[in-house]
Amino acid sequence: MAKKAVLIGINYRGTEAELKGCINDVKRMCNCLIQRYGFSKDDIKVLTDTDDSYDQPTGKNIRRALNDLVSSAQPGDFLFVQFSGHGTRLPAEDDDETGYDECIVPIDMNLITDDDFREFVVQVPEGSRITIVSDSCHSGGLIEEAKEQIGDSTKSSDSDSESELEPGCVYNFLNQTGAVETRGRGIHDQGGHMKNRSLPLPTLIEMLKQRTGKDDIDVGKVRPTLFDVFGEDASPKVKSFMKVVITKLHGEDEGFMGTVGSLVLQFLKQKLDEDEEYGKWALETEHRGATTHSLPDNGILISGCQTDQTSADTCPSGNPNQAYGALSNAIQTILAGSDGAVTNKELVLKARQMLKKQGYTQSPGLYCSDLLANAPFVCD
């Protein structure tokens, strides 16, 4: 039996999206895994953007670390992943039931989607277990099709009755309507730091413009731009989408092309005219959909909030060395106050109660099978 972990903390230092507590979250979890759960330091892969002794948390490096984690797993192993950083939501380009693709935001903007996380969980061998903690915004749907144990649709008397949500409307890729985001709030000392871990689409687009030097990026061109910049290293979900668009474009499907948007078509036609090989990474990608695989019963997601909420990055003292994610801090506080094992369900319910008392509006969620809801957090 092995215990292995991947810990990702991104503060986005020097950008307009800068956070304060993500690296601290990872350091605390690393110590917790070693001291409380018996992990070896050599079996914990850390990716941060503030220390050159660790790999940078780019999309490529994060995907590689997660692939290495699950591909090396054997039955009986315990795997653990924590992400502390920005989350975002892309308007779904298909009939995704939420109307969005929930994503985490690597340091280079090479997004990793909910479908990508689902594929990682699917690869975990039977008899092993993977726990994912995402202290980021819009994290409630980060494992596509995972069963919701604690969340907005599974209210109970043990959990907070209603989170203070603002209404949000579906933002579909084809019709490009608007969306509303909620912001996590919490009680903090005067002068303290408070920011949510959400990267709104306008900010994401501005950062992509800065990275690429292109001024014509809009919502409909986010996926083509990600593919254009990252190519083979782009998210499989992005490559699958581009495969569909390029295939339809080659076939001159007028009905489909009429829904995509003229700017996207012009962009792709120009690329294909300039390079006949453009898009080969997309065309070689196996199309992935929600029904490609059944989700195994060995994946656990603990989210910092619901899909339409944001998670707080906070520092009551105003000292960046003491900054943290609200969920991460709650988890460490609960574990420190417990002598024995804490189940996944107990941890999330206690975290909800603690955050509510502290004045936060974010509602952590639990997504896993019925059996694993009552299993100990991290490992037996």
C-alpha positions in Angstrom: 0.0 0.0 0.0 1.4 3.4 -1.0 0.3 6.9 -0.1 1.0 9.5 -2.8 -0.1 13.1 -3.2 0.0 16.1 -5.6 -0.3 19.5 -4.0 -0.8 22.6 -6.2 -0.7 26.1 -4.9 -0.8 29.2 -7.1 -0.7 32.8 -5.9 -0.4 34.3 -9.4 2.2 36.7 -8.1 2.6 39.9 -10.0 -0.7 39.6 -11.9 -4.0 41.3 -11.5 -5.4 38.0 -10.2 -2.8 37.7 -7.4 -3.8 35.8 -4.3 -2.1 35.5 -0.9 -2.9 32.2 0.8 -2.6 29.4 -1.7 1.0 28.5 -1.1 0.4 28.5 2.6 -2.5 26.1 2.1 -0.2 23.7 0.3 2.5 23.9 3.0 0.1 23.2 5.8 -1.5 20.3 3.9 2.0 18.9 3.1 2.9 18.9 6.8 -0.5 17.4 7.7 -0.1 14.5 5.2 3.4 13.7 6.6 2.7 14.2 10.3 -0.9 13.0 10.6 -1.3 10.5 7.8 2.2 9.0 7.4 3.0 10.1 3.9 6.6 10.2 2.9 7.9 13.6 1.7 9.3 11.8 -1.4 5.8 10.7 -2.4 4.4 14.2 -2.3 4.7 16.2 -5.6 4.4 20.0 -5.0 3.8 22.6 -7.7 3.9 26.3 -6.8 4.6 29.5 -8.6 6.7 31.2 -5.9 9.6 28.8 -5.4 11.9 27.7 -8.2 12.8 24.5 -6.4 9.4 23.2 -7.3 7.9 22.7 -10.8 5.8 25.6 -12.0 2.0 24.8 -11.9 1.5 25.2 -15.7 -1.4 23.3 -17.3 1.1 20.8 -18.8 3.0 20.3 -15.6 -0.2 19.8 -13.5 -1.6 17.3 -16.1 1.7 15.4 -16.1 1.8 15.3 -12.3 -1.8 14.0 -12.1 -1.2 11.5 -14.9 1.9 10.2 -13.1 0.0 9.9 -9.8 -2.9 7.8 -11.2 -0.8 5.8 -13.7 1.6 4.6 -10.9 -1.3 3.7 -8.6 -1.8 0.1 -7.5 -4.9 -1.5 -5.8 -4.8 -0.5 -2.1 -3.1 2.8 -2.7 -4.3 6.1 -1.2 -4.0 9.1 -3.6 -4.5 12.7 -2.6 -4.7 15.9 -4.6 -5.1 19.5 -3.4 -5.6 22.5 -5.6 -5.5 26.0 -4.1 -5.9 28.8 -6.6 -8.3 30.4 -9.0 -11.3 28.6 -10.5 -13.3 29.8 -13.5 -16.3 28.7 -15.6 -16.3 28.6 -19.4 -19.7 28.7 -21.1 -20.3 25.1 -22.2 -20.0 24.6 -25.9 -22.4 21.6 -25.8 -25.4 20.4 -23.8 -23.5 20.3 -20.5 -26.3 20.2 -17.9 -24.9 23.1 -15.8 -24.3 25.3 -18.9 -20.7 25.6 -17.9 -17.4 23.8 -17.8 -15.9 24.3 -14.4 -12.1 24.7 -14.6 -9.0 25.3 -12.5 -6.6 28.0 -13.6 -2.9 27.1 -13.9 -0.3 29.8 -13.8 -0.1 29.9 -17.7 -4.0 30.0 -18.2 -3.9 26.5 -19.8 -7.2 25.6 -18.2 -8.0 22.1 -16.8 -11.7 21.3 -17.0 -14.1 19.2 -15.0 -14.1 16.5 -17.7 -10.3 16.3 -17.4 -10.5 15.7 -13.7 -13.2 13.0 -14.4 -10.8 11.2 -16.7 -8.1 11.2 -14.1 -10.5 9.6 -11.6 -11.6 7.0 -14.1 -7.9 5.9 -14.5 -7.5 5.2 -10.8 -7.4 1.4 -10.4 -10.1 -0.5 -8.5 -9.3 -1.0 -4.9 -7.4 2.3 -4.5 -8.8 5.7 -3.5 -8.3 9.3 -4.7 -9.3 12.3 -2.6 -9.4 15.7 -4.3 -9.7 18.9 -2.3 -10.3 22.0 -4.4 -10.1 25.2 -2.5 -11.1 27.3 -5.5 -14.2 29.0 -6.9 -16.8 27.1 -8.9 -15.3 23.9 -7.5 -18.6 22.0 -6.8 -18.7 20.4 -10.2 -15.0 19.7 -10.7 -15.5 16.0 -11.1 -18.0 15.6 -13.9 -21.0 13.4 -12.9 -19.7 12.6 -9.3 -22.6 11.9 -6.9 -23.4 14.9 -4.7 -23.5 13.9 -1.0 -23.5 17.4 0.5 -24.4 20.3 -1.7 -27.1 22.7 -2.8 -29.4 19.8 -3.9 -28.8 17.7 -0.8 -29.8 20.1 2.0 -30.1 18.5 5.5 -30.7 19.7 9.0 -27.0 19.1 9.7 -25.8 21.5 7.1 -26.5 25.2 6.6 -30.0 25.5 5.2 -29.4 28.0 2.4 -26.3 29.6 1.2 -26.7 33.2 0.2 -26.6 32.8 -3.5 -27.3 35.4 -6.1 -29.2 34.1 -9.1 -27.1 33.0 -12.1 -28.2 32.5 -15.6 -26.9 29.9 -18.0 -24.1 31.2 -20.2 -24.2 29.0 -23.3 -21.4 29.2 -25.9 -23.8 29.4 -28.7 -26.1 32.2 -27.5 -23.5 34.2 -25.5 -25.9 35.5 -22.8 -24.7 36.9 -19.4 -23.8 35.3 -16.1 -23.7 36.4 -12.5 -21.0 35.3 -10.0 -21.3 35.2 -6.2 -18.5 36.3 -3.9 -17.5 34.6 -0.7 -17.7 36.9 2.3 -16.1 36.5 5.7 -15.5 38.3 9.0 -11.9 39.6 9.1 -10.0 42.3 11.1 -9.9 45.8 9.8 -7.0 46.1 7.4 -7.1 42.4 6.7 -6.9 40.8 3.2 -10.0 39.3 1.6 -10.3 38.2 -2.0 -12.3 35.5 -3.8 -10.6 32.7 -5.8 -12.6 33.3 -8.9 -11.1 34.4 -12.2 -14.1 36.0 -14.1 -14.2 35.5 -17.8 -13.4 39.2 -18.6 -10.2 38.9 -16.4 -9.3 35.6 -18.0 -9.7 37.1 -21.5 -7.6 40.1 -20.5 -4.8 37.9 -19.2 -5.0 35.8 -22.4 -4.7 39.0 -24.4 -1.6 40.0 -22.5 -0.1 36.6 -23.0 -0.8 36.3 -26.7 -0.7 39.9 -27.8 -4.0 39.4 -29.5 -6.7 42.1 -28.9 -9.6 40.3 -30.6 -10.2 37.6 -28.1 -13.8 37.3 -26.9 -15.9 34.7 -25.1 -16.4 32.6 -28.3 -12.7 32.6 -29.0 -11.4 31.4 -25.6 -11.2 27.7 -26.6 -9.7 28.4 -30.1 -7.1 30.7 -28.4 -6.2 28.1 -25.8 -5.7 25.5 -28.5 -3.8 28.0 -30.7 -1.4 28.8 -27.8 -1.0 25.4 -26.2 -1.6 23.0 -29.1 -0.8 19.4 -28.0 -0.6 20.5 -24.3 -4.1 22.0 -24.3 -6.9 20.5 -22.3 -8.3 17.3 -23.9 -11.7 18.9 -23.6 -10.5 21.9 -25.6 -8.9 19.6 -28.2 -12.1 17.6 -28.5 -14.2 20.8 -29.0 -11.7 21.9 -31.7 -11.9 18.6 -33.4 -15.6 18.9 -33.8 -15.4 22.5 -35.1 -12.6 21.7 -37.6 -14.3 18.6 -38.8 -17.5 20.5 -39.4 -15.6 23.3 -41.0 -14.0 20.9 -43.5 -17.4 19.5 -44.2 -18.9 22.9 -44.6 -21.8 22.2 -42.2 -23.7 25.4 -42.7 -26.1 24.7 -39.9 -23.4 24.2 -37.3 -21.2 27.0 -38.6 -24.1 29.4 -38.3 -24.1 28.8 -34.5 -20.4 29.1 -33.9 -19.8 32.8 -34.8 -18.1 34.5 -37.6 -15.0 35.5 -35.7 -14.2 32.0 -34.7 -14.7 30.8 -38.3 -12.5 33.5 -39.7 -9.8 32.7 -37.1 -9.9 28.9 -37.9 -10.0 29.4 -41.7 -7.0 31.7 -41.6 -5.1 29.2 -39.5 -6.0 26.3 -41.8 -5.1 28.3 -44.9 -1.7 29.2 -43.4 -0.9 25.7 -42.1 -2.5 22.5 -43.4 -1.3 20.7 -40.3 -2.9 23.1 -38.0 -5.4 21.3 -35.7 -3.7 17.9 -36.0 -3.5 17.6 -32.2 -7.3 18.1 -32.1 -8.0 15.7 -34.9 -6.0 13.0 -33.2 -7.9 13.4 -29.9 -10.4 10.8 -29.0 -13.7 12.7 -28.4 -14.7 12.5 -24.8 -18.2 12.9 -23.5 -20.0 12.5 -20.2 -21.0 8.9 -21.1 -17.5 7.7 -22.2 -16.9 5.8 -19.0 -18.9 5.1 -15.9 -17.5 6.9 -12.9 -15.8 4.4 -10.4 -16.6 4.4 -6.7 -13.1 5.4 -5.6 -13.1 9.1 -6.2 -13.8 11.8 -3.6 -14.1 15.6 -4.2 -14.3 18.1 -1.4 -15.0 21.5 -2.9 -14.5 24.9 -1.3 -18.0 26.0 -2.5 -20.8 25.2 -4.9 -20.5 25.5 -8.7 -21.9 29.0 -8.7 -20.1 30.3 -5.6 -16.7 31.6 -4.9 -14.2 30.6 -2.3 -12.4 33.1 0.0 -8.7 33.9 0.1 -8.2 35.7 3.3 -5.7 37.0 5.8 -7.3 38.5 9.0 -4.0 39.8 10.3 -2.9 41.5 7.1 0.3 39.5 7.2 0.7 37.5 3.9 2.6 34.8 5.8 -0.7 34.1 7.7 -3.0 34.1 4.7 -5.1 31.1 3.8 -8.0 29.7 1.9 -11.2 29.6 4.1 -11.8 25.9 3.3 -8.2 24.9 3.8 -8.0 26.7 7.1 -11.3 25.0 8.3 -10.0 21.6 7.3 -6.7 22.1 9.2 -8.6 23.5 12.3 -11.0 20.6 12.4 -8.2 18.0 12.0 -6.1 19.6 14.7 -9.0 19.5 17.1 -9.7 15.8 16.5 -7.7 12.9 18.0 -9.1 10.2 15.8 -10.3 9.7 12.3 -12.7 12.2 10.7 -14.9 10.9 7.9 -15.3 12.8 4.7 -19.0 13.6 5.6 -18.1 14.8 9.1 -15.3 17.0 7.8 -17.5 18.8 5.2 -20.4 19.3 7.6 -18.1 20.7 10.3 -16.4 22.9 7.7 -19.8 24.3 6.6 -20.8 25.1 10.2 -17.4 26.7 10.9 -17.4 28.9 7.8 -21.0 29.9 8.5 -20.1 31.0 12.0 -17.1 32.9 10.7 -19.4 34.8 8.3 -18.5 33.2 5.0 -21.3 32.5 2.5 -19.5 29.8 0.6 -20.8 26.3 1.2 -18.3 23.4 0.8 -19.5 20.3 -0.9 -18.8 16.5 -0.9 -19.0 14.4 -4.0 -18.4 10.7 -3.8 -20.1 7.3 -3.5 -22.3 6.5 -0.4 -19.6 4.2 1.0 -16.8 6.8 0.7 -18.9 9.5 2.3 -18.4 7.7 5.6 -14.8 6.7 5.0 -12.0 8.4 6.8 -10.6 11.6 5.2 -7.4 10.9 3.1 -6.9 7.3 4.2 -7.9 4.5 6.7 
